[in-house]
Amino acid sequence: MSTGMYEGAIQDLIDALGRLPGIGPKSAQRIAFHILQSEPEVAVALVESIRTVKERVKFCTECGNVSEEEQCRICRDPRRDRTSICVVEESKDVIAIERTREFRGTYHVLGGAISPIDGIGPDQLRIRELMVRLADNTVTEIILATDPNLEGEATATYLARALAPLGMKVSRLASGLPVGGDLEYADEVTLGRAFEGRRTI
């Protein structure tokens, strides 16, 4: 039952938009009225693009990145260095790191970070899949590029402990990234410096 100011379909749309991450009640209302006042084809195009994404886009069977094929573009690229894996929380972090042009290895997308308050533990993340990828001893370096916030640090610490017995080089992105920040919003220079200055943990 909606507690909003409007009735029927418009309030349902405001409520639905308000459930999206980063969209508060005012933004939801503004977007809903924009859709209402725009030409019908604008709304149809939005609906179609959402439907197409749900139908076509899946997750790479190897690294978990978004892809329209079984394997993502990076995992399919024979020029990538298979001895190095950069572990990130989300697909958007892959894009951020790719923009720096500092890293030529492959990625592993966890699908989030350890966050007990949100009920996300190691089992909810793609950690088991990472361990499977390491089984053939091709990989010699793991770079932990989780976000420099509480959840990201907890995830990096957990992974560092889990990876320690395997005897490979494990490093964490260096400072230069603001603590409490988000990789997505880091500029290329800052992110590039963080890559160059990564340290073994």
Secondary structure, DSSP 8 states (H G I E B T S, - for coil): ---SSS-HHHHHHHHHHHTSTT--HHHHHHHHHHHHHS-HHHHHHHHHHHHHHHHH-EE-TTT--EESSSS-HHHH-TTSEEEEEEEESSHHHHHHHHHHT---EEEEE-SS--BGGGTB-GGGTTHHHHHHHHTTS---EEEE---SSHHHHHHHHHHHHHHGGGT-EEEE--TTS-TT--GGGS-HHHHHHHHHT-EE-
